[in-house]
Amino acid sequence: MKAEVYNMVCFHRQQAVEKLFKAPIAAHDREVPGIHNLIRLYKITEDVSNSKIKVNHEALIFLNDVYIDTRYPADFGLLPSG
């Protein structure tokens, strides 16, 4: 918190949740979609497996809006020095 790197924390959290949703898809031998939309991935995950991952939908919407179309978030000034 003191370093004030909130944007970077949100970026990495979005990435982690994306992988969390893609894992059950892969585990059920389904093709993992090349998408980053957490809401769509959550729905696909629910359709593919019977397990229900509990999510806070408001947080999911927030994290979904955090995603940026780059592998290198520093390009957009998300780092304290960026």
A tleap script that builds the chain and sets N, CA, C and O, in Angstrom:
source leaprc.protein.ff14SB
mol = sequence {
  NMET LYS ALA GLU VAL TYR ASN MET VAL CYS
  PHE HIE ARG GLN GLN ALA VAL GLU LYS LEU
  PHE LYS ALA PRO ILE ALA ALA HIE ASP ARG
  GLU VAL PRO GLY ILE HIE ASN LEU ILE ARG
  LEU TYR LYS ILE THR GLU ASP VAL SER ASN
  SER LYS ILE LYS VAL ASN HIE GLU ALA LEU
  ILE PHE LEU ASN ASP VAL TYR ILE ASP THR
  ARG TYR PRO ALA ASP PHE GLY LEU LEU PRO
  SER CGLY
}
set mol.1.N position { 0.822 -1.190 0.000 }
set mol.1.CA position { 0.000 0.000 0.000 }
set mol.1.C position { 0.869 1.257 0.000 }
set mol.1.O position { 0.540 2.247 -0.654 }
set mol.2.N position { 1.972 1.212 0.732 }
set mol.2.CA position { 2.832 2.391 0.807 }
set mol.2.C position { 3.474 2.703 -0.540 }
set mol.2.O position { 3.748 3.863 -0.850 }
set mol.3.N position { 3.712 1.664 -1.341 }
set mol.3.CA position { 4.346 1.868 -2.642 }
set mol.3.C position { 3.369 2.406 -3.681 }
set mol.3.O position { 3.783 2.855 -4.750 }
set mol.4.N position { 2.078 2.362 -3.373 }
set mol.4.CA position { 1.037 2.872 -4.263 }
set mol.4.C position { 1.111 2.268 -5.659 }
set mol.4.O position { 1.132 2.989 -6.656 }
set mol.5.N position { 1.150 0.944 -5.721 }
set mol.5.CA position { 1.184 0.239 -7.003 }
set mol.5.C position { -0.152 -0.475 -7.246 }
set mol.5.O position { -0.188 -1.628 -7.676 }
set mol.6.N position { -1.226 0.225 -6.965 }
set mol.6.CA position { -2.557 -0.367 -7.070 }
set mol.6.C position { -2.850 -0.896 -8.471 }
set mol.6.O position { -3.398 -1.989 -8.619 }
set mol.7.N position { -2.491 -0.135 -9.492 }
set mol.7.CA position { -2.768 -0.557 -10.864 }
set mol.7.C position { -2.066 -1.867 -11.191 }
set mol.7.O position { -2.643 -2.742 -11.837 }
set mol.8.N position { -0.829 -2.002 -10.747 }
set mol.8.CA position { -0.077 -3.227 -11.025 }
set mol.8.C position { -0.696 -4.408 -10.277 }
set mol.8.O position { -0.782 -5.511 -10.818 }
set mol.9.N position { -1.122 -4.179 -9.047 }
set mol.9.CA position { -1.769 -5.247 -8.268 }
set mol.9.C position { -3.049 -5.689 -8.972 }
set mol.9.O position { -3.312 -6.887 -9.083 }
set mol.10.N position { -3.829 -4.754 -9.438 }
set mol.10.CA position { -5.071 -5.089 -10.143 }
set mol.10.C position { -4.780 -5.844 -11.435 }
set mol.10.O position { -5.482 -6.799 -11.766 }
set mol.11.N position { -3.757 -5.425 -12.161 }
set mol.11.CA position { -3.386 -6.112 -13.396 }
set mol.11.C position { -3.039 -7.565 -13.105 }
set mol.11.O position { -3.533 -8.465 -13.784 }
set mol.12.N position { -2.195 -7.806 -12.102 }
set mol.12.CA position { -1.784 -9.180 -11.792 }
set mol.12.C position { -2.946 -9.996 -11.242 }
set mol.12.O position { -3.039 -11.194 -11.508 }
set mol.13.N position { -3.817 -9.375 -10.491 }
set mol.13.CA position { -4.992 -10.094 -9.992 }
set mol.13.C position { -5.891 -10.504 -11.152 }
set mol.13.O position { -6.417 -11.617 -11.164 }
set mol.14.N position { -6.071 -9.624 -12.120 }
set mol.14.CA position { -6.883 -9.971 -13.290 }
set mol.14.C position { -6.273 -11.167 -14.006 }
set mol.14.O position { -6.985 -12.084 -14.414 }
set mol.15.N position { -4.961 -11.154 -14.157 }
set mol.15.CA position { -4.278 -12.256 -14.826 }
set mol.15.C position { -4.452 -13.567 -14.064 }
set mol.15.O position { -4.671 -14.616 -14.671 }
set mol.16.N position { -4.357 -13.510 -12.748 }
set mol.16.CA position { -4.516 -14.712 -11.924 }
set mol.16.C position { -5.930 -15.271 -12.027 }
set mol.16.O position { -6.109 -16.485 -12.131 }
set mol.17.N position { -6.922 -14.412 -11.999 }
set mol.17.CA position { -8.312 -14.871 -12.098 }
set mol.17.C position { -8.565 -15.451 -13.492 }
set mol.17.O position { -9.277 -16.446 -13.627 }
set mol.18.N position { -7.998 -14.849 -14.506 }
set mol.18.CA position { -8.135 -15.384 -15.863 }
set mol.18.C position { -7.617 -16.821 -15.923 }
set mol.18.O position { -8.268 -17.696 -16.492 }
set mol.19.N position { -6.451 -17.059 -15.337 }
set mol.19.CA position { -5.882 -18.414 -15.327 }
set mol.19.C position { -6.728 -19.353 -14.483 }
set mol.19.O position { -6.878 -20.526 -14.825 }
set mol.20.N position { -7.284 -18.852 -13.382 }
set mol.20.CA position { -8.155 -19.653 -12.529 }
set mol.20.C position { -9.364 -20.152 -13.311 }
set mol.20.O position { -9.776 -21.299 -13.139 }
set mol.21.N position { -9.932 -19.320 -14.157 }
set mol.21.CA position { -11.089 -19.711 -14.944 }
set mol.21.C position { -10.716 -20.605 -16.119 }
set mol.21.O position { -11.510 -21.455 -16.522 }
set mol.22.N position { -9.534 -20.427 -16.670 }
set mol.22.CA position { -9.121 -21.242 -17.814 }
set mol.22.C position { -8.692 -22.651 -17.403 }
set mol.22.O position { -8.767 -23.578 -18.210 }
set mol.23.N position { -8.248 -22.819 -16.168 }
set mol.23.CA position { -7.766 -24.131 -15.718 }
set mol.23.C position { -8.837 -25.214 -15.799 }
set mol.23.O position { -8.545 -26.283 -16.335 }
set mol.24.N position { -10.062 -25.009 -15.300 }
set mol.24.CA position { -11.075 -26.066 -15.410 }
set mol.24.C position { -11.456 -26.383 -16.856 }
set mol.24.O position { -11.819 -27.515 -17.176 }
set mol.25.N position { -11.371 -25.387 -17.714 }
set mol.25.CA position { -11.665 -25.624 -19.132 }
set mol.25.C position { -10.650 -26.601 -19.698 }
set mol.25.O position { -11.013 -27.571 -20.363 }
set mol.26.N position { -9.380 -26.343 -19.432 }
set mol.26.CA position { -8.315 -27.233 -19.899 }
set mol.26.C position { -8.410 -28.602 -19.233 }
set mol.26.O position { -8.170 -29.624 -19.876 }
set mol.27.N position { -8.758 -28.626 -17.954 }
set mol.27.CA position { -8.853 -29.895 -17.217 }
set mol.27.C position { -9.947 -30.797 -17.767 }
set mol.27.O position { -9.883 -32.017 -17.613 }
set mol.28.N position { -10.947 -30.209 -18.405 }
set mol.28.CA position { -12.035 -30.990 -18.997 }
set mol.28.C position { -11.804 -31.221 -20.496 }
set mol.28.O position { -12.739 -31.481 -21.254 }
set mol.29.N position { -10.537 -31.119 -20.898 }
set mol.29.CA position { -10.126 -31.378 -22.282 }
set mol.29.C position { -10.891 -30.557 -23.310 }
set mol.29.O position { -11.183 -31.030 -24.408 }
set mol.30.N position { -11.205 -29.342 -22.946 }
set mol.30.CA position { -11.855 -28.413 -23.877 }
set mol.30.C position { -10.822 -27.432 -24.381 }
set mol.30.O position { -9.811 -27.181 -23.726 }
set mol.31.N position { -11.081 -26.888 -25.535 }
set mol.31.CA position { -10.173 -25.876 -26.069 }
set mol.31.C position { -10.307 -24.605 -25.228 }
set mol.31.O position { -11.406 -24.089 -25.021 }
set mol.32.N position { -9.179 -24.123 -24.757 }
set mol.32.CA position { -9.170 -22.910 -23.938 }
set mol.32.C position { -9.269 -21.710 -24.877 }
set mol.32.O position { -8.417 -21.523 -25.745 }
set mol.33.N position { -10.309 -20.902 -24.701 }
set mol.33.CA position { -10.474 -19.764 -25.614 }
set mol.33.C position { -9.401 -18.708 -25.400 }
set mol.33.O position { -8.946 -18.477 -24.279 }
set mol.34.N position { -9.013 -18.083 -26.476 }
set mol.34.CA position { -8.005 -17.022 -26.412 }
set mol.34.C position { -8.643 -15.684 -26.105 }
set mol.34.O position { -8.440 -14.706 -26.825 }
set mol.35.N position { -9.418 -15.648 -25.029 }
set mol.35.CA position { -10.077 -14.407 -24.636 }
set mol.35.C position { -9.613 -14.011 -23.242 }
set mol.35.O position { -9.045 -14.821 -22.510 }
set mol.36.N position { -9.858 -12.777 -22.889 }
set mol.36.CA position { -9.431 -12.277 -21.579 }
set mol.36.C position { -10.607 -11.760 -20.755 }
set mol.36.O position { -10.427 -11.322 -19.619 }
set mol.37.N position { -11.805 -11.812 -21.324 }
set mol.37.CA position { -12.995 -11.314 -20.655 }
set mol.37.C position { -13.368 -12.255 -19.518 }
set mol.37.O position { -13.786 -13.388 -19.757 }
set mol.38.N position { -13.217 -11.789 -18.290 }
set mol.38.CA position { -13.442 -12.635 -17.116 }
set mol.38.C position { -14.890 -13.077 -16.982 }
set mol.38.O position { -15.154 -14.187 -16.520 }
set mol.39.N position { -15.804 -12.253 -17.367 }
set mol.39.CA position { -17.220 -12.603 -17.251 }
set mol.39.C position { -17.556 -13.736 -18.214 }
set mol.39.O position { -18.235 -14.691 -17.835 }
set mol.40.N position { -17.096 -13.639 -19.431 }
set mol.40.CA position { -17.317 -14.719 -20.413 }
set mol.40.C position { -16.611 -15.996 -19.985 }
set mol.40.O position { -17.172 -17.086 -20.095 }
set mol.41.N position { -15.377 -15.864 -19.496 }
set mol.41.CA position { -14.645 -17.049 -19.048 }
set mol.41.C position { -15.336 -17.724 -17.873 }
set mol.41.O position { -15.377 -18.952 -17.795 }
set mol.42.N position { -15.873 -16.933 -16.966 }
set mol.42.CA position { -16.588 -17.488 -15.817 }
set mol.42.C position { -17.796 -18.297 -16.285 }
set mol.42.O position { -18.051 -19.387 -15.773 }
set mol.43.N position { -18.535 -17.771 -17.251 }
set mol.43.CA position { -19.701 -18.490 -17.771 }
set mol.43.C position { -19.290 -19.775 -18.479 }
set mol.43.O position { -19.958 -20.800 -18.334 }
set mol.44.N position { -18.208 -19.735 -19.237 }
set mol.44.CA position { -17.712 -20.940 -19.909 }
set mol.44.C position { -17.290 -21.967 -18.877 }
set mol.44.O position { -17.590 -23.152 -19.020 }
set mol.45.N position { -16.596 -21.524 -17.838 }
set mol.45.CA position { -16.147 -22.423 -16.774 }
set mol.45.C position { -17.338 -23.100 -16.109 }
set mol.45.O position { -17.294 -24.298 -15.829 }
set mol.46.N position { -18.394 -22.348 -15.855 }
set mol.46.CA position { -19.598 -22.929 -15.258 }
set mol.46.C position { -20.225 -23.964 -16.179 }
set mol.46.O position { -20.700 -24.998 -15.710 }
set mol.47.N position { -20.233 -23.705 -17.485 }
set mol.47.CA position { -20.822 -24.633 -18.446 }
set mol.47.C position { -20.008 -25.910 -18.586 }
set mol.47.O position { -20.569 -26.986 -18.788 }
set mol.48.N position { -18.695 -25.796 -18.479 }
set mol.48.CA position { -17.799 -26.931 -18.695 }
set mol.48.C position { -17.755 -27.871 -17.499 }
set mol.48.O position { -17.704 -29.089 -17.674 }
set mol.49.N position { -17.772 -27.337 -16.312 }
set mol.49.CA position { -17.630 -28.169 -15.122 }
set mol.49.C position { -18.819 -27.987 -14.192 }
set mol.49.O position { -19.504 -26.964 -14.227 }
set mol.50.N position { -19.047 -28.970 -13.382 }
set mol.50.CA position { -20.129 -28.885 -12.408 }
set mol.50.C position { -19.716 -28.111 -11.168 }
set mol.50.O position { -20.562 -27.711 -10.368 }
set mol.51.N position { -18.417 -27.901 -11.011 }
set mol.51.CA position { -17.965 -27.167 -9.826 }
set mol.51.C position { -18.298 -25.696 -9.972 }
set mol.51.O position { -18.156 -25.118 -11.049 }
set mol.52.N position { -18.727 -25.117 -8.916 }
set mol.52.CA position { -19.082 -23.706 -8.917 }
set mol.52.C position { -17.994 -22.925 -8.194 }
set mol.52.O position { -17.786 -23.097 -6.993 }
set mol.53.N position { -17.317 -22.084 -8.919 }
set mol.53.CA position { -16.336 -21.207 -8.314 }
set mol.53.C position { -17.102 -20.001 -7.785 }
set mol.53.O position { -17.771 -19.302 -8.546 }
set mol.54.N position { -17.004 -19.764 -6.500 }
set mol.54.CA position { -17.717 -18.640 -5.910 }
set mol.54.C position { -16.959 -17.353 -6.201 }
set mol.54.O position { -15.757 -17.250 -5.957 }
set mol.55.N position { -17.681 -16.387 -6.722 }
set mol.55.CA position { -17.062 -15.106 -7.037 }
set mol.55.C position { -17.904 -13.963 -6.512 }
set mol.55.O position { -19.117 -14.085 -6.344 }
set mol.56.N position { -17.249 -12.869 -6.261 }
set mol.56.CA position { -17.910 -11.616 -5.953 }
set mol.56.C position { -18.114 -10.941 -7.308 }
set mol.56.O position { -17.150 -10.495 -7.931 }
set mol.57.N position { -19.353 -10.865 -7.761 }
set mol.57.CA position { -19.615 -10.380 -9.115 }
set mol.57.C position { -19.208 -8.930 -9.318 }
set mol.57.O position { -18.783 -8.561 -10.413 }
set mol.58.N position { -19.327 -8.111 -8.305 }
set mol.58.CA position { -18.882 -6.713 -8.435 }
set mol.58.C position { -17.376 -6.656 -8.637 }
set mol.58.O position { -16.885 -5.885 -9.461 }
set mol.59.N position { -16.642 -7.474 -7.883 }
set mol.59.CA position { -15.186 -7.517 -8.031 }
set mol.59.C position { -14.801 -8.067 -9.398 }
set mol.59.O position { -13.837 -7.608 -10.011 }
set mol.60.N position { -15.562 -9.057 -9.874 }
set mol.60.CA position { -15.285 -9.642 -11.187 }
set mol.60.C position { -15.461 -8.594 -12.288 }
set mol.60.O position { -14.644 -8.512 -13.205 }
set mol.61.N position { -16.506 -7.811 -12.200 }
set mol.61.CA position { -16.734 -6.749 -13.179 }
set mol.61.C position { -15.608 -5.721 -13.115 }
set mol.61.O position { -15.123 -5.261 -14.149 }
set mol.62.N position { -15.194 -5.362 -11.905 }
set mol.62.CA position { -14.093 -4.403 -11.741 }
set mol.62.C position { -12.814 -4.942 -12.377 }
set mol.62.O position { -12.159 -4.243 -13.152 }
set mol.63.N position { -12.457 -6.194 -12.047 }
set mol.63.CA position { -11.227 -6.770 -12.596 }
set mol.63.C position { -11.313 -6.925 -14.104 }
set mol.63.O position { -10.314 -6.758 -14.804 }
set mol.64.N position { -12.480 -7.236 -14.602 }
set mol.64.CA position { -12.646 -7.360 -16.047 }
set mol.64.C position { -12.334 -6.040 -16.740 }
set mol.64.O position { -11.770 -6.027 -17.834 }
set mol.65.N position { -12.698 -4.939 -16.110 }
set mol.65.CA position { -12.436 -3.617 -16.680 }
set mol.65.C position { -10.973 -3.203 -16.568 }
set mol.65.O position { -10.545 -2.257 -17.229 }
set mol.66.N position { -10.210 -3.897 -15.745 }
set mol.66.CA position { -8.794 -3.569 -15.547 }
set mol.66.C position { -7.935 -4.049 -16.711 }
set mol.66.O position { -6.884 -3.473 -16.991 }
set mol.67.N position { -8.384 -5.107 -17.391 }
set mol.67.CA position { -7.560 -5.703 -18.445 }
set mol.67.C position { -7.213 -4.688 -19.520 }
set mol.67.O position { -8.051 -3.897 -19.952 }
set mol.68.N position { -5.960 -4.732 -19.937 }
set mol.68.CA position { -5.496 -3.906 -21.046 }
set mol.68.C position { -4.903 -4.826 -22.095 }
set mol.68.O position { -4.371 -5.884 -21.761 }
set mol.69.N position { -4.987 -4.445 -23.339 }
set mol.69.CA position { -4.534 -5.289 -24.438 }
set mol.69.C position { -3.033 -5.198 -24.665 }
set mol.69.O position { -2.585 -4.744 -25.718 }
set mol.70.N position { -2.274 -5.619 -23.700 }
set mol.70.CA position { -0.824 -5.666 -23.858 }
set mol.70.C position { -0.241 -6.674 -22.893 }
set mol.70.O position { -0.794 -6.890 -21.815 }
set mol.71.N position { 0.849 -7.285 -23.256 }
set mol.71.CA position { 1.557 -8.186 -22.351 }
set mol.71.C position { 2.496 -7.394 -21.458 }
set mol.71.O position { 3.028 -7.934 -20.488 }
set mol.72.N position { 2.703 -6.146 -21.765 }
set mol.72.CA position { 3.667 -5.349 -21.033 }
set mol.72.C position { 2.980 -4.108 -20.465 }
set mol.72.O position { 2.987 -3.049 -21.092 }
set mol.73.N position { 2.387 -4.240 -19.277 }
set mol.73.CA position { 1.623 -3.117 -18.726 }
set mol.73.C position { 2.444 -1.859 -18.487 }
set mol.73.O position { 1.879 -0.768 -18.408 }
set mol.74.N position { 3.743 -1.982 -18.372 }
set mol.74.CA position { 4.571 -0.796 -18.146 }
set mol.74.C position { 4.483 0.176 -19.319 }
set mol.74.O position { 4.705 1.376 -19.157 }
set mol.75.N position { 4.158 -0.349 -20.498 }
set mol.75.CA position { 4.012 0.505 -21.662 }
set mol.75.C position { 2.919 1.555 -21.473 }
set mol.75.O position { 2.917 2.591 -22.138 }
set mol.76.N position { 1.992 1.274 -20.561 }
set mol.76.CA position { 0.894 2.190 -20.325 }
set mol.76.C position { 1.043 2.948 -19.018 }
set mol.76.O position { 0.088 3.576 -18.561 }
set mol.77.N position { 2.226 2.903 -18.403 }
set mol.77.CA position { 2.475 3.698 -17.223 }
set mol.77.C position { 1.857 3.143 -15.949 }
set mol.77.O position { 1.488 3.915 -15.065 }
set mol.78.N position { 1.736 1.834 -15.833 }
set mol.78.CA position { 1.152 1.248 -14.646 }
set mol.78.C position { 2.148 1.087 -13.502 }
set mol.78.O position { 1.750 0.879 -12.356 }
set mol.79.N position { 3.413 1.181 -13.803 }
set mol.79.CA position { 4.422 1.076 -12.770 }
set mol.79.C position { 4.615 2.443 -12.114 }
set mol.79.O position { 4.357 3.472 -12.739 }
set mol.80.N position { 5.067 2.462 -10.859 }
set mol.80.CA position { 5.276 3.754 -10.205 }
set mol.80.C position { 6.184 4.679 -11.004 }
set mol.80.O position { 6.005 5.896 -10.994 }
set mol.81.N position { 7.167 4.091 -11.703 }
set mol.81.CA position { 8.075 4.918 -12.485 }
set mol.81.C position { 7.586 5.143 -13.907 }
set mol.81.O position { 8.214 5.871 -14.675 }
set mol.82.N position { 6.447 4.507 -14.266 }
set mol.82.CA position { 5.962 4.565 -15.650 }
set mol.82.C position { 4.993 5.676 -15.901 }
set mol.82.O position { 4.511 5.834 -17.022 }
savepdb mol mol.pdb
quit
